[in-house]
């Protein structure tokens, strides 16, 4: 199993973990939005719950997809932290999917990508220890540079699999993502699950190039969707309902199936036989229904 760490590098060169590209806060009823990478480390850490209780914190808000702005809340609030702190305090047996975050709306010069990635790699090599770990990113040039800078950890290319369009054509389909992996000597693709369900032949292309295929998306919290991917040959799924889906996966084929050492990623890889007619019929009936579900 692996937990996902979405990594930004602050203005002063420190890798930090934060889900969104922007910090949203409020002062005297006025909203302020700042890109994480434009903040110094001390500024970044000043938002939300504080590590030291005597410190005054700044409000941490979040803009929802429907435009509403709400206080950022979780089941268990904790302070913002650096990648180094996570490595130091999380079990060394827990793997990491380090997602390298870059803004979709910025064209990054190679030197800027290199500087940010060097900062991340410095922390990884110093503090990750022997834990399982792989890198992933939606930014194709960041994936290429990460692969060039090190050969210890796998690098996977993240893609929406054709479910969204970008100016960079490398990001616009699962087939293009596989081509990126082939050209840059990457280790595999992490695709939005609907991209795989709509293009199952891409799995064979990936396998022929010895590339891993993982998926993410809301459908991965649906047992049937994970079962379809199991039949198709997908290597692993990124999920929210970790225990529930892990238990479901264990029931698919108990003698051959295990959990990946890579908390949000579940390994569903096995030795695949050809589909039976019953399995194929199940796939053909269920895939259109799943793809059309709202997200």
C-alpha positions, -999 to 999 in steps of 0.1 A, spaced: 0 0 0 10 36 -5 -2 70 7 -3 99 -17 18 130 -10 10 159 -33 43 179 -32 49 216 -40 82 234 -35 80 267 -17 96 299 -29 126 292 -6 130 257 -19 113 234 7 91 205 -5 57 207 14 25 186 12 -7 203 2 -36 191 -20 -44 223 -39 -23 246 -60 -35 277 -40 -38 287 -4 -71 305 2 -75 326 33 -96 355 46 -88 388 64 -114 413 74 -140 396 52 -117 398 21 -106 366 4 -70 362 -5 -56 335 -28 -19 327 -32 -1 300 -51 17 276 -27 49 279 -47 49 317 -43 50 314 -5 80 311 18 80 281 41 71 301 72 42 318 54 29 284 42 31 269 77 12 299 92 -22 287 78 -46 264 96 -39 244 128 -5 253 143 21 229 155 29 252 185 -4 261 202 6 296 212 10 307 176 -18 326 160 -29 309 128 -44 323 96 -77 310 84 -75 281 59 -103 280 34 -112 260 3 -131 268 -29 -154 240 -39 -162 230 -75 -195 248 -73 -178 281 -63 -186 280 -26 -159 290 -2 -158 269 30 -135 265 60 -111 237 53 -120 209 77 -111 172 80 -120 144 104 -88 150 122 -72 184 118 -34 186 118 -9 213 110 6 218 75 39 201 71 70 195 50 79 163 31 108 158 55 85 158 86 63 132 70 92 109 63 104 113 99 70 106 116 52 81 93 59 44 96 89 34 75 69 5 62 43 27 45 50 34 9 46 68 -8 32 79 -41 50 113 -44 28 134 -68 49 162 -81 25 192 -84 28 219 -110 3 245 -121 -15 235 -154 -17 272 -164 21 279 -162 47 270 -189 77 261 -168 113 267 -181 134 236 -177 157 253 -152 127 260 -129 115 224 -131 150 211 -124 154 233 -94 122 222 -78 128 185 -86 163 186 -72 149 200 -39 124 171 -37 150 145 -45 174 159 -19 148 153 8 138 119 -6 174 105 -6 181 119 28 149 109 47 129 83 28 150 54 40 141 20 26 104 26 22 87 17 -11 82 49 -31 74 61 -66 70 95 -83 41 106 -104 32 138 -121 8 153 -147 37 175 -160 54 155 -188 87 174 -187 88 170 -149 84 133 -154 112 132 -179 136 153 -157 128 132 -126 137 101 -146 170 117 -158 180 129 -124 177 95 -107 172 58 -114 164 45 -79 126 51 -78 100 44 -106 85 75 -123 49 72 -136 30 97 -158 -3 109 -146 -31 114 -172 -68 121 -173 -69 96 -201 -88 118 -225 -115 129 -201 -101 165 -202 -84 186 -229 -51 205 -225 -29 226 -248 -1 200 -244 -12 171 -266 9 147 -245 -18 150 -218 -48 144 -240 -52 107 -242 -41 74 -227 -24 64 -259 -4 97 -258 5 90 -221 19 56 -231 39 72 -258 53 97 -233 64 67 -211 81 50 -241 99 82 -252 111 92 -217 118 57 -204 92 60 -176 79 31 -157 41 34 -162 9 54 -164 -16 64 -137 -48 72 -156 -83 84 -146 -102 52 -145 -127 62 -172 -99 67 -196 -89 30 -192 -125 17 -194 -131 36 -226 -98 24 -241 -91 -11 -228 -67 -19 -258 -43 6 -242 -36 -19 -214 -22 -44 -239 0 -16 -255 13 -8 -220 20 -44 -212 39 -49 -245 62 -20 -234 65 -35 -199 47 -5 -184 26 -6 -153 -10 7 -155 -26 22 -124 -59 42 -121 -75 68 -99 -110 84 -98 -143 81 -79 -152 49 -98 -124 31 -79 -145 32 -48 -170 10 -66 -163 -27 -62 -176 -36 -97 -153 -11 -114 -123 -25 -96 -133 -60 -105 -135 -50 -142 -100 -36 -140 -88 -67 -123 -101 -87 -153 -86 -62 -178 -51 -65 -163 -47 -31 -145 -19 -34 -120 -33 -12 -91 -60 13 -81 -59 45 -61 -89 46 -38 -104 66 -9 -122 36 7 -90 17 13 -102 -10 37 -134 -17 18 -118 -20 -16 -88 -40 -2 -112 -65 13 -131 -67 -20 -99 -73 -40 -89 -100 -16 -121 -119 -25 -114 -117 -63 -88 -144 -63 -74 -152 -28 -46 -176 -38 -30 -151 -63 -39 -117 -50 -22 -94 -25 -19 -58 -15 8 -37 -29 34 -24 -6 29 8 -24 -28 34 23 -44 48 -10 -31 24 -36 -43 -12 -38 -25 -38 -60 -49 -58 -81 -22 -74 -102 -23 -111 -109 -14 -137 -136 -41 -131 -162 -58 -158 -182 -80 -150 -212 -115 -137 -204 -142 -163 -202 -174 -156 -222 -192 -150 -189 -165 -124 -178 -165 -107 -212 -203 -104 -211 -201 -89 -176 -176 -64 -189 -196 -54 -219 -228 -49 -198 -212 -29 -170 -186 -6 -186 -211 18 -203 -231 21 -171 -200 29 -150 -186 54 -175 -219 73 -175 -221 77 -137 -218 113 -125 -185 124 -109 
